[in-house]
Amino acid sequence: MNRILIKNAKIVNEGVIFEGDVLIENDLIVEISETISAKSNDCKIIDAEGNFLIPGAIDDQVHFREPGLTHKGDIESESKAAVAGGITSYIEQPNTVPNAITQEILEQKYELAAQNSYANYSFMMGGTNENLEEILKTNPRNVAGLKLFLGSSTGDMLVDSSDSLEKIFSSTKLLIAVHSEDEDTVKSNLEKFKLEYGDDIPVECHPEIRSVEACYKSTERIVKLAKKTGARLHVFHLSTAKELEFFTNKIPLEDKLITAEVCIHHLWFSDEDYKTKGNLIKWNPAIKSSDDRKALWAALLDGRIDVIATDHAPHTLEEKKQSYLKAPSGGPLVQHAVVAMFEAFHQGKISVEKIVEKMCHNPAKIFKIEKRGFIKEGYYADLVIVNSGLPWSVKKENILAKCGWSPFEGYTFKSRITHTFVNGQLVYTPFVVKDIRAGKRLLFNR
């Protein structure tokens, strides 16, 4: 019997912070109370010392690069970085090599994770113009959903046929998550900048190439299609103020058929940072203006945006140091996402309760994840202790992503993850990930 008693914690759950204790037995939370006494000599006691105890974060969009791109990252390395960052569950995307566009390839990824993942896992089925038959075989009980790329990104999974899109939206009850950029607009913008700069386009042009209009046009189209077909739509990584008109805070999250996510980098950086960060903050969709960032924050706080995620997408530093046209988009974020949001808490931008809502509760609700995302008796013991007053600096030697770099390198965070529990197993203490691959396949109540 694995018994752990967490004492003296500031427990954050469902909009409330209260002081108390949590008892874990095996992989479950069995008791939450103001005070709990150890019931046996074999109970390990951890004193949280008045620090925050939050549910493990659920990252609904990561790219861990396995199979096929493992020089950038793999399930083992990136899930270690995730638990070090307080992320205990992740949903990985299908643009690996080969693309996860058949049930056989999808299940191969699950088999890899069963052997290697430190965090709980699910993998998105990938959609193409031609794989509807495979999509319809997807089991909604043990697969998070369907991912569609409406704008090209890493990999070759662009869905650009209107007929194919409508058939997919009309045929599946799966949650459909989309990367929303209009490919024709992006291509047209790119040609204009090539005429002006040739092959030497400055990275500062990235938000003009992958423009506000490219995002708006695509999101307008896909929201209309979702409303027409009644499909369940989740729009990944919003990056513009203009797109926010398509999302509402007028109805409860549980009743929404159209939901939205924002990523850490779009909340943290702006186009002014390209001067110093260059390709290290080249993402698709692009980081845009400070006005867009301000609008994203407002929508996050008022409920038009439902989830905070990372879009963790590592590339090697050598790849990132190439010219703008050759450098791939994406970067590592899972290790620093939770503490970045706690930094925003220190800055007065967001409450701890709201961080937990957007990073833990809401992903669990949107994907209908079974017994995770909350601190409740009977739920899995995916828990994180955060000391909000223990500064640390991001350095190469403490970066766990396989790529070995971070856009936060050199930054000193005020908060630190001190303990991470996955399914009741203590897998992380400061700067040490224990060799315990405690991750389980996520299941969904649908």
KELOKOL-370591 format. One line per field, with one value per residue (C-alpha): residue number from 0; x, y, z. Coordinates in nm, 4 decimals. Layout:
// residues N
n = NUM|...
u = X|...
v = Y|...
w = Z|...
***
This chain:
// residues 446
n = 0|1|2|3|4|5|6|7|8|9|10|11|12|13|14|15|16|17|18|19|20|21|22|23|24|25|26|27|28|29|30|31|32|33|34|35|36|37|38|39|40|41|42|43|44|45|46|47|48|49|50|51|52|53|54|55|56|57|58|59|60|61|62|63|64|65|66|67|68|69|70|71|72|73|74|75|76|77|78|79|80|81|82|83|84|85|86|87|88|89|90|91|92|93|94|95|96|97|98|99|100|101|102|103|104|105|106|107|108|109|110|111|112|113|114|115|116|117|118|119|120|121|122|123|124|125|126|127|128|129|130|131|132|133|134|135|136|137|138|139|140|141|142|143|144|145|146|147|148|149|150|151|152|153|154|155|156|157|158|159|160|161|162|163|164|165|166|167|168|169|170|171|172|173|174|175|176|177|178|179|180|181|182|183|184|185|186|187|188|189|190|191|192|193|194|195|196|197|198|199|200|201|202|203|204|205|206|207|208|209|210|211|212|213|214|215|216|217|218|219|220|221|222|223|224|225|226|227|228|229|230|231|232|233|234|235|236|237|238|239|240|241|242|243|244|245|246|247|248|249|250|251|252|253|254|255|256|257|258|259|260|261|262|263|264|265|266|267|268|269|270|271|272|273|274|275|276|277|278|279|280|281|282|283|284|285|286|287|288|289|290|291|292|293|294|295|296|297|298|299|300|301|302|303|304|305|306|307|308|309|310|311|312|313|314|315|316|317|318|319|320|321|322|323|324|325|326|327|328|329|330|331|332|333|334|335|336|337|338|339|340|341|342|343|344|345|346|347|348|349|350|351|352|353|354|355|356|357|358|359|360|361|362|363|364|365|366|367|368|369|370|371|372|373|374|375|376|377|378|379|380|381|382|383|384|385|386|387|388|389|390|391|392|393|394|395|396|397|398|399|400|401|402|403|404|405|406|407|408|409|410|411|412|413|414|415|416|417|418|419|420|421|422|423|424|425|426|427|428|429|430|431|432|433|434|435|436|437|438|439|440|441|442|443|444|445
u = 0.0000|0.1380|0.0299|0.1302|-0.0088|0.0354|0.0069|-0.0437|-0.1221|-0.3082|-0.5385|-0.6629|-0.9762|-1.2887|-1.2346|-1.1497|-0.8231|-0.8383|-0.5796|-0.5823|-0.4349|-0.4676|-0.4272|-0.3212|-0.3566|-0.2097|-0.3090|-0.6116|-0.6971|-0.8911|-0.9367|-0.9286|-0.9736|-0.8633|-0.6379|-0.5599|-0.3508|-0.1302|-0.3220|-0.0224|0.3537|0.4062|0.2456|0.4967|0.4319|0.5146|0.4804|0.3654|0.4596|0.1739|0.2515|-0.0073|-0.1319|-0.2899|-0.4189|-0.1601|-0.1875|-0.3361|-0.1687|-0.4086|-0.1547|0.2019|0.4327|0.6702|0.8172|0.8069|0.8150|1.0309|1.1602|1.3341|1.6456|1.4205|1.2505|1.0844|0.8129|1.0593|1.2525|0.9566|0.7321|1.0177|1.0247|0.6459|0.6349|0.9211|0.6944|0.3847|0.2127|0.0883|-0.1205|-0.0741|-0.2488|0.0019|-0.0531|-0.0445|0.2191|0.4934|0.6599|0.4699|0.1653|-0.0875|-0.3616|-0.4446|-0.5572|-0.2487|-0.0027|-0.2031|-0.1903|0.1839|0.2254|0.0225|0.2470|0.5555|0.4022|0.3022|0.6709|0.8269|0.5933|0.6411|0.3075|-0.0412|-0.0967|-0.3381|-0.2749|-0.4898|-0.6013|-0.4920|-0.7271|-0.6426|-0.8368|-0.8691|-0.8821|-1.2445|-1.2835|-0.9957|-1.1286|-1.4628|-1.2890|-1.1528|-1.2665|-1.3889|-1.3396|-0.9608|-0.8597|-0.8714|-1.0073|-0.9313|-0.6698|-0.6955|-0.4303|-0.6045|-0.2718|0.0520|0.3005|0.5618|0.4705|0.2436|-0.1104|-0.2847|-0.6610|-0.7511|-1.0484|-1.3827|-1.5636|-1.3371|-1.3787|-1.7560|-1.7655|-1.5451|-1.7464|-2.0745|-1.9648|-1.7792|-1.8876|-1.5255|-1.4006|-1.2325|-0.9305|-0.7923|-0.4836|-0.6576|-0.4699|-0.5759|-0.3148|-0.3822|-0.3421|-0.0154|0.1218|0.0223|0.1848|0.5012|0.5371|0.5119|0.7908|1.0057|0.9748|1.0928|1.3654|1.4472|1.5599|1.6698|1.3338|1.3702|1.1954|1.0157|0.8004|0.6629|0.3429|0.2789|0.3219|0.1184|-0.1053|-0.4078|-0.6160|-0.4929|-0.6078|-0.9361|-1.0367|-0.9726|-1.1412|-1.4455|-1.4786|-1.4342|-1.6697|-1.9388|-1.8872|-1.9099|-2.2341|-2.3743|-2.2938|-2.3282|-1.9727|-1.7778|-1.4989|-1.1957|-0.9729|-0.6091|-0.3655|-0.5650|-0.3241|-0.5326|-0.7827|-0.9921|-1.0736|-1.2240|-1.5591|-1.6302|-1.6209|-1.8615|-1.8681|-2.2486|-2.3033|-2.1414|-1.8367|-2.0201|-2.2764|-2.0314|-1.9942|-1.7162|-1.4234|-1.0842|-0.7292|-0.4483|-0.0821|0.1825|0.3929|0.1024|0.0347|0.3997|0.5722|0.4795|0.6159|0.8596|1.0478|1.1520|1.4380|1.6042|1.4618|1.4520|1.3581|1.3444|0.9928|0.8940|0.5684|0.2695|0.0419|0.2832|0.3243|0.1584|0.1211|0.1044|-0.2558|-0.3369|-0.1700|-0.3727|-0.6951|-0.6054|-0.5530|-0.8906|-1.0667|-0.8914|-1.0094|-1.3674|-1.4256|-1.4212|-1.0951|-1.1245|-0.7806|-0.4136|-0.1755|0.1807|0.1952|0.5300|0.7076|1.0850|1.3421|1.7188|1.9082|2.0931|1.7614|1.6452|1.9691|1.8995|1.7604|1.3945|1.2723|1.4571|1.4066|1.1104|0.8324|0.7830|0.9709|0.9879|0.7526|0.6183|0.8815|0.8085|0.4379|0.2983|0.5657|0.5187|0.1523|0.2474|0.4734|0.1618|-0.0043|0.2787|0.2284|-0.1398|-0.2661|-0.4398|-0.5359|-0.4076|-0.7681|-0.8008|-0.4703|-0.6041|-0.9355|-0.7678|-0.4808|-0.6431|-1.0230|-1.1215|-0.9091|-1.0606|-1.4112|-1.3627|-1.2151|-1.4294|-1.1209|-1.2030|-1.1141|-0.8420|-0.8007|-0.9453|-0.8489|-1.1384|-1.1761|-1.1857|-0.9875|-0.6401|-0.3660|-0.2137|-0.0950|0.1612|0.3058|0.4083|0.6206|0.5339|0.8266|1.1260|1.3033|1.5099|1.6732|1.6378|1.9817|2.1015|2.1935|1.8399|1.6515|1.5113|1.3708|1.5923|1.6592|1.8460|1.7223|1.4282|1.2910|1.2933|1.6666|1.8167|1.4823|1.4369|1.0943|0.9619|0.7830|0.9102|0.7524|0.8695|0.6743|0.4866|0.2730|0.1457|-0.1097|0.0013|0.3716|0.6103|0.7925|0.9585|1.1378|1.3380|1.5490|1.5253|1.2883|1.2733|1.2960|0.9269|0.7285|0.3956|0.1933|-0.1297|-0.3443|-0.6142|-0.9743|-1.2720|-1.6292|-1.8071
v = 0.0000|0.3386|0.5951|0.9611|1.2339|1.5930|1.8261|2.2012|2.2830|2.5764|2.3589|2.5253|2.3703|2.4950|2.8630|2.8237|2.8187|2.6468|2.5129|2.1401|1.7947|1.5376|1.1630|0.9498|0.5725|0.3941|0.6117|0.7900|1.0790|0.9122|1.1964|1.5764|1.7441|2.0349|1.7944|1.4266|1.1987|0.9295|0.6057|0.3733|0.3702|0.3155|0.6500|0.8945|1.2493|1.5528|1.8938|2.1433|2.4236|2.6502|2.6309|2.5928|2.2436|2.2409|1.9667|1.8559|2.0716|1.9150|2.0366|1.9829|2.0518|1.9222|1.7837|1.5309|1.4288|1.0512|0.8599|0.9889|1.3221|1.2062|1.4184|1.7069|1.5318|1.2076|1.0890|1.0099|1.3381|1.5696|1.3991|1.4376|1.8092|1.8174|1.6681|1.8972|2.1804|2.0589|1.9125|1.5647|1.4901|1.5823|1.5425|1.4950|1.5891|1.3637|1.5348|1.2886|1.0659|0.8755|1.0946|0.9378|0.9115|0.5402|0.3468|0.1261|0.4166|0.5870|0.2767|0.2437|0.5829|0.4653|0.1616|0.3854|0.6033|0.3032|0.2152|0.5606|0.8326|0.9958|1.1784|1.0652|1.0700|1.0778|1.1135|1.2913|1.1119|1.3089|1.4118|1.4502|1.5159|1.1415|0.9417|0.9780|0.6005|0.5809|0.8796|0.7059|0.4040|0.6200|0.5169|0.8285|0.6460|0.6293|0.8880|1.2599|1.3746|1.4619|1.7170|1.9092|2.1420|2.4153|2.5926|2.4116|2.3655|2.1049|1.7944|1.7552|1.7236|2.0187|1.9739|2.2193|2.0562|2.2157|1.8943|1.6883|1.9325|1.9285|1.5481|1.5213|1.7779|1.6141|1.2569|1.2436|1.3084|1.3387|1.6708|1.8372|2.0515|2.2792|2.4746|2.7714|2.9727|3.0325|2.8707|3.0821|3.4037|3.2840|3.1815|3.5120|3.7111|3.5033|3.5699|3.9447|3.9350|3.7146|3.9754|4.2408|4.0500|3.7451|3.4604|3.6976|3.7767|3.9196|3.7149|4.0365|3.9835|3.6532|3.8055|3.9848|3.6650|3.4478|3.7464|3.8513|3.8167|3.4606|3.3627|3.5527|3.4198|3.0584|3.0836|3.2547|2.9733|2.6886|2.8332|2.8729|2.5113|2.3919|2.5816|2.4466|2.0841|2.0887|1.9576|1.9910|2.2386|2.3390|2.6085|2.5809|2.8682|3.1848|3.4686|3.7707|4.0128|3.9950|3.6239|3.6704|3.7794|3.4135|3.2979|3.3519|3.3712|3.3858|3.0154|2.7663|2.5815|2.2496|2.3796|2.5211|2.3429|2.5829|2.6399|2.8053|2.7811|3.0320|2.9389|3.0632|3.2291|3.4366|3.5596|3.6289|3.7642|4.0223|4.1134|4.3504|4.0453|3.9221|4.1749|3.9918|3.6386|3.5942|3.2465|3.1189|3.2657|3.1748|2.9822|2.9122|3.1004|3.3883|3.5914|3.9201|4.2702|4.3814|4.4884|4.1319|4.0005|4.2404|4.1262|3.7589|3.8219|3.9964|3.7087|3.4525|3.6259|3.6863|3.3313|3.3675|3.1686|2.8480|2.6836|2.7738|2.5305|2.5272|2.3979|2.2580|2.1880|2.1486|2.1879|2.1757|2.4989|2.4313|2.4189|2.7392|2.9223|2.8875|3.1721|3.2670|3.0655|2.7517|2.7724|2.5602|2.7020|2.5959|2.5743|2.3981|2.5219|2.2431|2.2849|2.6546|2.6966|2.6736|2.8952|3.1450|3.1734|3.2104|3.4937|3.6555|3.5990|3.7907|4.0679|4.0941|3.9705|3.6511|3.4727|3.1305|3.0075|3.1205|2.9556|2.6265|2.6745|2.7300|2.4794|2.1972|2.2085|2.3299|2.0894|1.8065|1.9394|2.0111|1.6696|1.4937|1.3385|1.0755|1.1541|1.4115|1.7880|1.8388|1.7766|1.5520|1.2330|0.9380|1.1242|1.0247|1.1795|1.4040|1.6850|1.9651|2.1696|2.5220|2.7468|3.0946|3.2559|3.0426|3.2053|3.0150|3.0976|2.9067|2.7835|2.5339|2.2885|2.2744|2.2550|1.9033|1.9248|1.7220|2.0240|2.1860|2.5435|2.7577|3.0993|3.1669|3.1000|3.3585|3.4509|3.4253|3.2975|3.3837|3.0474|2.6901|2.3479|2.1550|1.8275|1.6584|1.3486|1.1367|0.8700|0.8951|0.8510|1.1297|1.1664|1.5057|1.7057|2.0203|1.9574|1.5787|1.3596|1.0178|0.7154|0.6355|0.6166|0.6582|0.7855|0.6131|0.6364|0.8984|0.7826|0.9969|0.9996|0.9811
w = 0.0000|-0.1042|0.1574|0.1467|0.3721|0.2557|0.5567|0.5958|0.2338|0.0841|-0.1260|-0.4457|-0.5945|-0.7727|-0.7018|-0.3319|-0.1360|0.2029|0.4452|0.4980|0.4523|0.1737|0.2158|-0.0792|-0.0884|-0.3894|-0.6882|-0.5389|-0.3093|-0.0267|0.2223|0.2289|0.5640|0.7811|0.9672|0.9099|1.1310|0.9845|1.0266|0.9992|1.0413|0.6692|0.5784|0.4308|0.5553|0.3409|0.5043|0.2410|0.4840|0.3801|0.0096|-0.2642|-0.3465|-0.6909|-0.9218|-1.1733|-1.4842|-1.7969|-2.1153|-2.4038|-2.6781|-2.6924|-2.9600|-2.8026|-3.1423|-3.1079|-3.3358|-3.6162|-3.4868|-3.1716|-3.2260|-3.1150|-2.8223|-2.7216|-2.4862|-2.2081|-2.2177|-2.2682|-2.0114|-1.7599|-1.8372|-1.8009|-1.4499|-1.3464|-1.4560|-1.2710|-1.5790|-1.4913|-1.8035|-2.1668|-2.5003|-2.7825|-3.1446|-3.4534|-3.6713|-3.5815|-3.8434|-3.9627|-3.9037|-3.6656|-3.9258|-3.8930|-3.5884|-3.6112|-3.6001|-3.3249|-3.1049|-3.1624|-2.9961|-2.6981|-2.6683|-2.6616|-2.3910|-2.1788|-2.1557|-2.1333|-2.0035|-1.6643|-1.7020|-1.8009|-2.1743|-2.4611|-2.8326|-3.0883|-3.4009|-3.7067|-3.9841|-4.3534|-4.6703|-4.7251|-4.3982|-4.2858|-4.2605|-4.0119|-3.8157|-3.7670|-3.6092|-3.3252|-2.9780|-2.7874|-2.4568|-2.4819|-2.7451|-2.6643|-2.9998|-3.3587|-3.4691|-3.7948|-3.9342|-4.1337|-4.1730|-4.2530|-3.9702|-3.8761|-4.0770|-4.3792|-4.2483|-4.4098|-4.4497|-4.7242|-4.8967|-4.8065|-4.8950|-4.6697|-4.3830|-4.4036|-4.4222|-4.1137|-3.9178|-4.0158|-3.9479|-3.6172|-3.2595|-3.1504|-3.0179|-3.3165|-3.2292|-3.4993|-3.5866|-3.7471|-4.0109|-4.3688|-4.5905|-4.9008|-4.7038|-4.5501|-4.8912|-5.0497|-4.7687|-4.7907|-5.1627|-5.1023|-4.8468|-5.0715|-5.3449|-5.0996|-4.9125|-5.1225|-4.8979|-4.6222|-4.4611|-4.1076|-3.8382|-3.7358|-4.0469|-3.9140|-3.7644|-4.0927|-4.2948|-4.0580|-4.0126|-3.8097|-4.1247|-4.1865|-3.8365|-3.8538|-4.1945|-4.0939|-3.7551|-3.9031|-4.1551|-3.9100|-3.6477|-3.9142|-4.0172|-3.6560|-3.6053|-3.9319|-3.8497|-3.4700|-3.4330|-3.1083|-3.1907|-2.9854|-3.1372|-3.0387|-2.9696|-3.0356|-3.1089|-3.2160|-3.0674|-3.3830|-3.3488|-3.0037|-3.1474|-3.2293|-2.8662|-2.5796|-2.2024|-2.1904|-2.1244|-1.8841|-2.0119|-1.9906|-2.2421|-2.4937|-2.8273|-2.9322|-2.6956|-2.7196|-2.5908|-2.5493|-2.5112|-2.2713|-2.5415|-2.6728|-2.3183|-2.2372|-2.5486|-2.8127|-3.1553|-2.9827|-2.8528|-3.1982|-3.1828|-2.8947|-2.9170|-3.2958|-3.4164|-3.0570|-3.0385|-3.3928|-3.3500|-3.5707|-3.5248|-3.4810|-3.1643|-3.2498|-3.1043|-2.7424|-2.8126|-2.9204|-2.6057|-2.3898|-2.5579|-2.5063|-2.1359|-2.1111|-2.2891|-2.0712|-1.7553|-1.8686|-1.9945|-2.3713|-2.3665|-2.1667|-2.1462|-2.1047|-2.2790|-2.4117|-2.7697|-2.6513|-2.9798|-2.9457|-3.2204|-3.1852|-3.1325|-3.4579|-3.6440|-3.4770|-3.5656|-3.9370|-4.1448|-4.0983|-4.3971|-4.2862|-3.9107|-3.7967|-3.5806|-3.2199|-2.8934|-2.5552|-2.2811|-2.0550|-1.7838|-1.7347|-1.8081|-1.4544|-1.3005|-1.5856|-1.4909|-1.1244|-1.2376|-1.3837|-1.0443|-0.8773|-1.1341|-1.0416|-1.3789|-1.2621|-0.9403|-0.8389|-0.8460|-1.2088|-1.3045|-1.1678|-1.3482|-1.6860|-1.6583|-1.4573|-1.4239|-1.7699|-1.9767|-1.7725|-1.8393|-2.2100|-2.2875|-2.0228|-1.8657|-1.6073|-1.2430|-1.3090|-1.2979|-0.9476|-0.5850|-0.4864|-0.2894|-0.5300|-0.7957|-0.9111|-0.6996|-0.9664|-0.7403|-0.7406|-0.4560|-0.5581|-0.3389|-0.4642|-0.2835|-0.3784|-0.6768|-0.9296|-1.2609|-1.5873|-1.6944|-1.9508|-1.6774|-1.5357|-1.8676|-1.9107|-2.2643|-2.4980|-2.7191|-2.4275|-2.4611|-2.3535|-2.4529|-2.0758|-2.0401|-1.8047|-1.6509|-1.2734|-1.1686|-0.8240|-0.7836|-0.7840|-0.8236|-0.5168|-0.5526|-0.8358|-0.7803|-1.0701|-0.9761|-0.6147|-0.6941|-0.5941|-0.9250|-0.8828|-0.6155|-0.6990|-1.0093|-0.9672|-1.1682|-1.0067|-1.2338|-1.1905|-1.5134|-1.3381|-1.6347|-1.7364|-2.0471|-1.9986|-2.0199|-2.1128|-1.9833|-2.3182
***
